[in-house]
Amino acid sequence: MAKKQESKSVPPVAKKPGRVPMTEAQKAAKKAELKAEGKDARFLRLIKPRMGKALKCIKLLGNLSGQGYVYTPEQIAKMRVALDSAIAETFARFVPKIPGAKSQDAGFDFDAVTLPASEDAVALPASESK
């Protein structure tokens, strides 16, 4: 039978190497600082890393256009429709809100995206298609 290890008081581990965990006093000071932060300052603090992540993810999608992958024009058109829809929905949230309107994050699935009646609206230029 395995011997139970005695529980020892282990100091908190920093999430990234080289970082020292914050003390309770430091956590309280940081919390008070963030609470005092204005809405405009909070927006500016958060927008840079979030835009960076979004742009990086879009670039990673572009990496799938390499020769190591096979895709159809229909799949690319569906990706375009899904991205355009997500971007339009996101920017629509920045205009005054409509009571009762909700946004749902359903993720992405090729089968869930329907192309517009005219595929010309999302067709790739001849130089971009495979």
C-alpha positions as CSV (number, residue, x, y, z in Angstrom):
1,M,0.0,0.0,0.0
2,A,1.3,3.4,-0.9
3,K,2.4,5.7,1.9
4,K,0.6,9.0,2.1
5,Q,2.9,12.0,1.8
6,E,2.8,14.4,4.6
7,S,1.4,17.8,3.5
8,K,4.1,20.4,3.8
9,S,3.6,24.1,3.6
10,V,4.7,24.8,0.1
11,P,5.2,28.4,-1.0
12,P,3.1,29.5,-4.0
13,V,4.8,28.8,-7.3
14,A,5.3,31.5,-9.8
15,K,3.4,30.8,-13.0
16,K,6.4,31.8,-15.2
17,P,10.0,31.1,-14.4
18,G,11.8,34.0,-12.8
19,R,8.7,35.6,-11.5
20,V,8.1,36.0,-7.8
21,P,4.5,35.4,-6.5
22,M,2.7,38.5,-5.3
23,T,2.2,38.9,-1.5
24,E,-1.3,39.4,-0.2
25,A,-0.5,43.1,0.3
26,Q,0.7,43.4,-3.3
27,K,-2.5,41.7,-4.5
28,A,-4.6,44.1,-2.5
29,A,-2.7,47.1,-3.8
30,K,-3.0,45.9,-7.4
31,K,-6.8,45.2,-7.0
32,A,-7.3,48.8,-5.6
33,E,-5.2,50.2,-8.5
34,L,-7.3,48.4,-11.1
35,K,-10.6,49.4,-9.3
36,A,-9.5,53.1,-9.5
37,E,-8.6,52.8,-13.1
38,G,-10.9,54.7,-15.4
39,K,-12.9,53.0,-18.2
40,D,-10.9,54.7,-20.9
41,A,-7.6,53.6,-19.4
42,R,-8.9,50.1,-18.9
43,F,-10.0,50.0,-22.6
44,L,-6.5,51.1,-23.7
45,R,-4.8,48.7,-21.4
46,L,-6.8,45.7,-22.7
47,I,-7.1,46.5,-26.4
48,K,-3.4,46.1,-27.2
49,P,-3.0,42.5,-26.1
50,R,-6.4,41.4,-27.3
51,M,-5.8,42.9,-30.8
52,G,-2.4,41.3,-30.8
53,K,-4.0,37.9,-30.1
54,A,-6.7,38.3,-32.7
55,L,-4.2,39.4,-35.4
56,K,-1.9,36.5,-34.5
57,C,-4.8,34.0,-34.8
58,I,-5.7,35.4,-38.2
59,K,-2.1,35.1,-39.3
60,L,-2.1,31.5,-38.2
61,L,-5.2,30.9,-40.3
62,G,-3.2,32.3,-43.2
63,N,-0.5,29.8,-42.5
64,L,-2.9,27.0,-43.6
65,S,-2.7,28.3,-47.2
66,G,0.7,26.6,-47.5
67,Q,1.5,23.6,-49.7
68,G,1.2,21.2,-46.8
69,Y,-2.6,21.6,-46.7
70,V,-5.4,20.8,-49.1
71,Y,-8.6,22.8,-49.1
72,T,-11.5,23.6,-51.4
73,P,-12.7,27.0,-52.6
74,E,-15.9,26.3,-50.8
75,Q,-14.1,25.9,-47.4
76,I,-12.2,29.1,-48.0
77,A,-15.4,30.9,-48.8
78,K,-17.0,29.6,-45.7
79,M,-14.1,30.7,-43.6
80,R,-14.4,34.2,-45.1
81,V,-18.1,34.4,-44.4
82,A,-17.5,33.2,-40.8
83,L,-14.7,35.8,-40.2
84,D,-16.6,38.6,-41.9
85,S,-19.7,37.8,-39.8
86,A,-17.7,37.7,-36.5
87,I,-16.0,41.0,-37.3
88,A,-19.3,42.7,-38.3
89,E,-20.9,41.4,-35.1
90,T,-18.0,42.6,-33.0
91,F,-18.0,46.1,-34.4
92,A,-21.8,46.2,-34.1
93,R,-21.3,45.9,-30.4
94,F,-19.5,49.2,-30.3
95,V,-22.6,51.2,-31.4
96,P,-25.3,51.9,-28.9
97,K,-26.8,48.6,-27.7
98,I,-30.2,47.4,-28.8
99,P,-32.3,46.1,-25.8
100,G,-32.8,42.4,-26.0
101,A,-30.2,41.7,-28.6
102,K,-27.7,38.9,-27.7
103,S,-24.5,37.6,-29.2
104,Q,-23.8,33.9,-29.1
105,D,-20.3,32.4,-29.5
106,A,-20.9,29.2,-31.4
107,G,-17.4,28.6,-32.5
108,F,-16.6,27.6,-36.1
109,D,-17.8,24.6,-38.1
110,F,-17.8,24.3,-41.9
111,D,-21.2,22.7,-41.8
112,A,-22.8,25.5,-39.8
113,V,-21.8,28.2,-42.3
114,T,-24.0,28.7,-45.4
115,L,-22.7,30.6,-48.3
116,P,-24.7,33.5,-49.8
117,A,-26.7,32.8,-52.9
118,S,-24.0,34.5,-55.0
119,E,-20.6,33.0,-54.3
120,D,-19.0,35.9,-56.1
121,A,-19.4,38.0,-53.0
122,V,-16.8,35.9,-51.2
123,A,-15.0,34.3,-54.1
124,L,-11.2,34.6,-54.0
125,P,-9.4,36.5,-56.7
126,A,-7.8,34.2,-59.3
127,S,-4.3,34.9,-57.9
128,E,-5.3,33.7,-54.4
129,S,-7.1,30.5,-55.3
130,K,-5.4,27.1,-55.6
